[in-house]
Structure formats: structure tokens, C-alpha cells
Amino acid sequence: MSLDKDWDSIRPDRGFRAADAGMGILRITLLFGSAAVALALIAAPLLDSQTRSARDGFAGVDTMSTGTIGHRDTYTLRRSVLQPLPSSVCVIRSDGSRSGEC
């Protein structure tokens, strides 16, 4: 019996504890999570620069999607399916004057 007590005093925790396994899983999760964040921080600018160079290579494509007009006039653009041409546009200004194919 004396030998068993001596061995227990040297190495008292020889059993498996679920808390130790939980901490190990937490550490592995944090390791892979931080690796994924680091990869995203490095890969995002790299992929962005590659897509910009590929996008700039398209000649003849108008990339303008919005714009402004320097005048403060208010007007309405009208297009109707009843007009003879589909590209016909009627411009109605704030004073009621009309231009185009109205």
C-alpha cells in the first residue's frame, strides 16, 4: 500500500478529464480561426488588385453608372410605348415647356 500512496503523491492526476479536452478543442478552434482571419486579411487586397486589373482590360465598356448635371432645372423624362420609336424621349421642363418627341 505504501507504494501506491507514493505513486499517487508523485502523479495524482492520471485520469482523463473532460475539461482538459474542452480546453484543447477551444485552443484548436482559436488557432484555426485566427489563421482564417489572417488569410482573409492577406488574400482580400491581393484578389482585389487582380480583379481591378482584369476589369480595366475591357475596352469599350462604359463603367459610368450614375452622374450629376450642373444645372438646377427640374425636368421629367417620359418614354411611352405609344410613341413611334422605342428610343423616343419627351422632356418636360418645370415651366411646362416640352422638347423631344412628345
C-alpha positions as CSV (number, residue, x, y, z in Angstrom):
1,M,0.0,0.0,0.0
2,S,2.8,2.3,0.7
3,L,4.0,2.2,-2.9
4,D,0.5,3.1,-4.2
5,K,0.4,6.1,-2.0
6,D,3.9,7.2,-3.0
7,W,2.9,6.9,-6.7
8,D,-0.3,8.9,-6.2
9,S,1.7,11.7,-4.4
10,I,4.0,11.9,-7.4
11,R,1.4,11.7,-10.2
12,P,-2.0,12.3,-8.6
13,D,-4.0,13.1,-11.9
14,R,-3.7,10.1,-14.2
15,G,-7.4,10.0,-15.3
16,F,-9.0,11.7,-18.3
17,R,-10.8,14.9,-17.6
18,A,-13.4,16.3,-19.9
19,A,-12.4,19.9,-19.0
20,D,-8.9,19.3,-20.5
21,A,-10.4,18.1,-23.7
22,G,-12.7,21.1,-23.9
23,M,-9.7,23.5,-23.5
24,G,-7.8,21.6,-26.2
25,I,-10.8,22.0,-28.6
26,L,-11.0,25.7,-27.7
27,R,-7.3,26.2,-28.4
28,I,-7.5,24.4,-31.8
29,T,-10.6,26.4,-32.7
30,L,-8.9,29.7,-31.9
31,L,-5.8,28.6,-33.8
32,F,-7.7,27.9,-37.0
33,G,-10.0,30.9,-36.5
34,S,-7.0,33.3,-36.3
35,A,-5.4,31.6,-39.3
36,A,-8.6,32.1,-41.3
37,V,-8.7,35.8,-40.3
38,A,-5.1,36.3,-41.2
39,L,-5.6,34.6,-44.6
40,A,-8.6,36.8,-45.3
41,L,-6.7,40.0,-44.4
42,I,-3.9,39.0,-46.8
43,A,-6.0,37.5,-49.6
44,A,-8.6,40.2,-49.9
45,P,-6.3,43.0,-51.1
46,L,-4.5,40.6,-53.4
47,L,-7.7,39.4,-55.1
48,D,-9.0,42.9,-55.3
49,S,-5.9,44.1,-57.2
50,Q,-6.2,41.1,-59.6
51,T,-9.9,41.8,-60.3
52,R,-9.2,45.5,-60.9
53,S,-6.5,44.8,-63.5
54,A,-8.9,42.3,-65.2
55,R,-11.7,44.8,-65.1
56,D,-9.6,47.6,-66.6
57,G,-8.8,45.4,-69.6
58,F,-12.4,45.6,-71.0
59,A,-12.2,48.3,-73.7
60,G,-15.4,49.9,-74.9
61,V,-17.4,49.2,-71.7
62,D,-18.9,52.3,-70.1
63,T,-18.4,52.0,-66.4
64,M,-20.3,55.1,-65.6
65,S,-23.4,54.2,-63.6
66,T,-24.5,57.5,-62.1
67,G,-23.8,61.1,-62.8
68,T,-24.8,64.7,-62.0
69,I,-25.9,67.6,-64.0
70,G,-24.6,71.1,-63.2
71,H,-28.0,72.8,-63.8
72,R,-30.6,73.0,-61.1
73,D,-33.5,72.8,-63.6
74,T,-36.2,70.3,-62.8
75,Y,-37.4,68.2,-65.7
76,T,-39.2,64.9,-66.4
77,L,-38.2,62.4,-69.0
78,R,-41.1,60.4,-70.4
79,R,-40.9,57.4,-72.7
80,S,-44.1,55.7,-74.0
81,V,-44.8,52.5,-75.7
82,L,-47.3,54.5,-77.9
83,Q,-44.5,56.6,-79.5
84,P,-43.4,55.5,-82.9
85,L,-39.8,54.7,-81.9
86,P,-38.8,52.9,-78.7
87,S,-35.9,55.4,-78.3
88,S,-38.2,58.4,-78.4
89,V,-37.9,60.6,-75.3
90,C,-40.1,63.5,-74.2
91,V,-38.5,66.1,-71.9
92,I,-41.0,68.2,-69.8
93,R,-39.4,71.1,-68.0
94,S,-40.6,72.7,-64.8
95,D,-42.1,75.7,-66.7
96,G,-44.2,73.2,-68.8
97,S,-42.3,73.5,-72.0
98,R,-41.7,70.3,-73.9
99,S,-38.9,69.2,-76.1
100,G,-38.1,66.0,-77.9
101,E,-40.8,63.7,-79.3
102,C,-43.8,64.4,-77.1
